[in-house]
Amino acid sequence: MAARYRKMKLTAGVRGLITLYTSTMLAGMWAMVVPTISVLAQSFNITPGTAAQLITALAVGRFAGMPISGWLLDHFGSRTALIVGRRAVFSLRAFADHRGNFAGGGGPRNTEALRAKR
């Protein structure tokens, strides 16, 4: 079966987009997030290595999400993307609030025990 995909030529526009996405990820994120690794580790009682992995996952998600969000904005329009995005964030936030903590689950009844530990 012959491949139907063409290789992307590195034109000036493609090189510009690669530079834009890479510089946005590096400059816009690392300047503020990397110093918080130790705070993240202490707050969630995890190792600094695990906190660094969380930050790396955030970077990969942002890097992969930029082209996807650009396509969604172009395809559906900014109003629809904002409405759907806001609803998705609210739904995921409600799920996270109901879940309680990530490690042990437990839901809202564990919040009092967590406050007592602090």
C-alpha positions in Angstrom: 0.0 0.0 0.0 1.6 3.3 -1.1 1.8 6.1 1.4 -0.6 8.9 0.5 1.0 11.4 2.9 3.4 14.0 1.6 6.3 15.2 3.6 5.9 18.7 4.9 8.4 21.0 3.3 10.2 23.3 5.7 9.1 26.6 4.0 9.5 29.9 5.7 5.9 29.7 7.1 6.5 26.3 8.6 9.7 27.4 10.2 8.0 30.4 11.6 5.2 28.3 13.1 7.7 25.9 14.7 9.6 28.9 16.1 6.3 30.5 17.4 5.1 27.3 19.1 8.4 26.4 20.6 9.2 29.9 21.9 5.7 30.3 23.3 6.0 27.1 25.2 9.5 27.9 26.6 9.2 31.6 27.3 5.6 31.8 28.5 5.8 28.8 30.8 9.2 28.0 32.2 9.8 31.5 33.5 7.0 31.3 36.0 6.4 27.5 36.6 9.8 26.0 37.1 10.5 27.9 40.4 7.3 26.5 41.8 8.4 22.8 41.6 9.5 22.8 45.2 6.3 24.5 46.4 4.3 21.9 44.4 6.2 19.1 45.9 5.7 20.3 49.5 2.0 21.2 49.0 1.0 17.8 47.6 3.5 15.8 49.6 5.3 14.4 46.5 8.9 14.1 45.5 10.5 16.9 43.5 10.9 14.4 40.6 7.2 13.8 40.5 6.5 17.5 40.6 8.9 18.0 37.7 7.1 15.3 35.8 3.8 17.1 36.4 5.3 20.3 35.0 6.7 18.4 32.0 3.2 16.9 31.3 1.8 20.5 31.5 4.4 21.6 28.9 3.6 18.7 26.6 -0.1 19.4 26.9 0.3 23.1 26.1 2.5 22.3 23.2 0.1 19.8 21.7 -3.0 21.9 22.6 -1.9 25.0 20.7 -2.4 23.7 17.2 -5.6 21.9 18.3 -7.1 25.0 19.8 -6.1 27.0 16.8 -7.9 24.6 14.5 -11.0 24.7 16.8 -11.1 28.5 16.7 -10.8 28.6 12.9 -13.3 25.8 12.4 -16.0 26.8 14.9 -15.3 30.4 15.7 -14.2 32.1 18.8 -17.6 32.4 20.4 -18.4 28.7 20.2 -14.9 27.7 21.4 -15.2 30.0 24.4 -18.6 28.7 25.4 -17.6 25.1 25.0 -14.3 25.6 26.7 -15.9 27.4 29.7 -18.4 24.6 30.1 -15.7 21.9 29.9 -13.6 23.7 32.5 -16.6 24.0 34.8 -17.5 20.3 34.4 -14.0 19.1 35.0 -13.7 21.4 38.0 -16.9 20.1 39.5 -15.7 16.5 38.9 -12.4 17.4 40.7 -14.2 19.0 43.6 -16.4 15.9 44.0 -13.4 13.6 43.7 -11.6 15.1 46.7 -7.9 14.3 46.5 -6.3 12.5 43.6 -4.5 9.7 45.5 -7.2 8.3 47.8 -10.4 9.6 46.3 -12.9 10.1 49.1 -14.8 13.1 47.9 -15.9 16.1 49.9 -16.0 14.4 53.3 -12.1 14.1 53.4 -11.7 17.9 53.1 -12.2 18.4 56.8 -9.5 15.8 57.6 -7.2 17.5 55.2 -7.8 20.9 56.8 -7.1 19.4 60.2 -3.7 18.1 59.1 -2.6 21.6 58.2 
